Amino acid sequence: MVIQGSLTLGQLTSFVMYLGLMIWPMLALAWMFNIVERGSAAYARIRTMLEEAPVVNDGSEPTPEGRGTLSVAVREFIYPQANKVSLEKVNFTLQPGQMLGICGRPAPARAPFWR
C-alpha cells in the first residue's frame, strides 16, 4: 500500500506503533481471564468438597477411643516409573482425635498418601 501510494510511510509507522501499544493491554486481559478461569475451577473443586455430607452425624454414636499417635516422616517419595521427586520432607504427627487436611494440586499430587 505504501508502494502504491494509498498509504504513506508515516501512516504505516503510526499503525505499527498503535499495534505495539495495544499488545500489552490485550496480553493483560488474556492473563486476567486465565486467572479467573483457574480460580473458577478451584472454587468448583472446593465447593463439591464442602457440599459432601459429613461422615459423623451429630455425635449420636460415640467415636472410638484413640489407640496412639500416628507419625509420618517421608524424606522423599519417587514413583517407580518417574524420575522426579513427588513428595519431599513431609513430617507430621497426629494425636488421637486430631484431623489432618491435605491440600495441594489436583489428586495426583496427594496420591502417595493413600497408597
C-alpha positions in Angstrom: 0.0 0.0 0.0 2.9 2.3 0.7 4.4 1.5 -2.8 1.0 2.1 -4.5 0.7 5.4 -2.7 -2.6 4.7 -0.9 -0.7 4.7 2.5 2.1 7.0 3.5 5.2 5.7 5.3 4.2 7.8 8.3 0.7 6.3 8.4 2.2 2.8 8.3 4.6 3.7 11.1 1.8 5.1 13.2 -0.3 2.0 12.6 2.5 -0.4 13.6 3.2 1.8 16.7 -0.5 1.7 17.7 -0.5 -2.1 17.4 2.5 -2.2 19.6 0.8 -0.1 22.2 -2.3 -2.4 22.1 -0.4 -5.6 22.6 0.3 -5.2 26.4 -3.3 -4.4 27.4 -4.5 -7.4 25.4 -2.0 -9.7 27.0 -3.0 -8.4 30.4 -6.7 -9.0 29.6 -5.9 -12.6 28.4 -3.9 -13.2 31.6 -6.8 -11.9 33.7 -9.2 -14.3 32.0 -6.8 -17.1 32.6 -6.6 -16.4 36.3 -10.4 -16.1 36.6 -10.9 -19.5 34.9 -8.3 -21.1 37.1 -10.0 -19.6 40.2 -13.4 -20.8 39.0 -12.1 -24.4 38.5 -10.5 -24.3 42.0 -13.7 -22.9 43.5 -15.8 -25.7 41.9 -13.5 -28.3 43.4 -13.7 -26.7 46.8 -17.4 -26.3 46.6 -18.0 -30.0 45.8 -15.8 -31.0 48.7 -17.7 -28.7 51.1 -21.1 -29.9 49.9 -20.4 -33.5 50.8 -22.4 -34.9 53.7 -20.4 -35.2 56.9 -19.1 -38.6 57.8 -20.1 -38.2 61.5 -23.7 -37.4 62.3 -24.4 -35.2 65.4 -22.4 -37.4 67.8 -25.2 -40.0 68.1 -22.6 -42.7 68.1 -19.5 -42.1 70.2 -16.2 -42.2 68.4 -13.9 -45.0 69.5 -11.0 -44.1 71.7 -7.7 -43.5 70.0 -5.1 -46.1 70.4 -2.0 -44.0 70.0 -0.3 -41.5 67.7 0.3 -41.6 64.0 3.7 -40.3 62.9 4.7 -39.9 59.3 8.2 -39.0 58.2 8.8 -39.0 54.4 12.3 -37.8 53.3 11.3 -38.1 49.6 9.0 -40.3 47.5 9.5 -41.1 43.8 7.1 -43.2 41.8 8.8 -46.3 40.2 8.4 -45.1 36.6 9.1 -41.4 37.4 12.5 -39.6 37.5 11.5 -36.7 39.7 10.5 -36.4 43.3 6.8 -36.4 44.1 7.0 -35.7 47.8 9.8 -34.2 49.8 10.3 -33.5 53.5 6.8 -34.4 54.7 6.6 -34.8 58.5 3.6 -34.8 60.8 2.3 -36.4 64.0 -1.4 -36.9 64.8 -2.7 -37.4 68.3 -6.0 -39.3 68.8 -8.9 -37.2 67.8 -6.9 -34.9 65.6 -7.5 -34.4 61.9 -5.2 -33.6 59.0 -6.2 -31.8 55.9 -4.0 -32.2 52.8 -4.3 -29.5 50.2 -2.4 -29.1 47.0 -2.6 -29.6 43.3 -5.2 -31.9 41.9 -5.3 -35.5 43.1 -2.1 -37.0 41.7 0.0 -34.8 44.0 -1.7 -36.2 47.1 -2.0 -39.8 45.8 1.2 -41.1 47.6 -0.5 -40.6 51.0 -3.3 -43.1 50.1 -1.2 -45.8 48.5 
